[in-house]
Amino acid sequence: MMSPTLKGFDNPAAMPPPVARALRNLGPDLSEARRMRRWTQEGLAQRMGTSLSTVQRMEDGNPGTALHTFLRALHVLGRLDDMVKVMALDQDTLGLELARERLPQRVRSASGKRAKIRPTRTSEKGRETAGDDDELEGF
């Protein structure tokens, strides 16, 4: 006798509770968005290029429904850009904070030696320059 596996969408133990809750909410929300537009499930399926049964499973929050199906529904409903904005890297505060924590305190040259810094001097125009032909544009 084979032992039960935790893989697969049929096994509720394989899905964390927050994911299950999100699916339970997302399906009905998509259904409501469709009905607000006065579209039938069949009409949404046609617009998405999928079957009626796929739309029904999606609106039921079936975990076996492919992600691209949800994304196609959001696209047809005019909400895909909202999803893209939510997932944009600049919205990932935890990821950005973790990246900031890993920033080095100082940056050294590739050779490991300190770069020689030429003393600054003032040109005729009153600007400080590091050398005769070294001009930093944009700074």
Rosetta blueprint (number, residue, H / E / L):
1 M L
2 M L
3 S L
4 P L
5 T L
6 L L
7 K L
8 G L
9 F L
10 D L
11 N L
12 P H
13 A H
14 A H
15 M L
16 P L
17 P H
18 P H
19 V H
20 A H
21 R H
22 A H
23 L H
24 R H
25 N H
26 L H
27 G H
28 P H
29 D H
30 L H
31 S H
32 E H
33 A H
34 R H
35 R H
36 M H
37 R L
38 R L
39 W L
40 T L
41 Q H
42 E H
43 G H
44 L H
45 A H
46 Q H
47 R H
48 M H
49 G L
50 T L
51 S L
52 L H
53 S H
54 T H
55 V H
56 Q H
57 R H
58 M H
59 E H
60 D L
61 G L
62 N L
63 P L
64 G L
65 T L
66 A L
67 L H
68 H H
69 T H
70 F H
71 L H
72 R H
73 A H
74 L H
75 H H
76 V H
77 L L
78 G L
79 R L
80 L H
81 D H
82 D H
83 M H
84 V H
85 K H
86 V H
87 M H
88 A L
89 L H
90 D H
91 Q H
92 D L
93 T H
94 L H
95 G H
96 L H
97 E H
98 L H
99 A H
100 R H
101 E H
102 R L
103 L L
104 P L
105 Q L
106 R L
107 V L
108 R L
109 S L
110 A L
111 S L
112 G L
113 K L
114 R L
115 A L
116 K L
117 I L
118 R L
119 P L
120 T L
121 R E
122 T E
123 S L
124 E L
125 K L
126 G L
127 R L
128 E E
129 T E
130 A L
131 G L
132 D L
133 D L
134 D L
135 E L
136 L L
137 E L
138 G L
139 F L
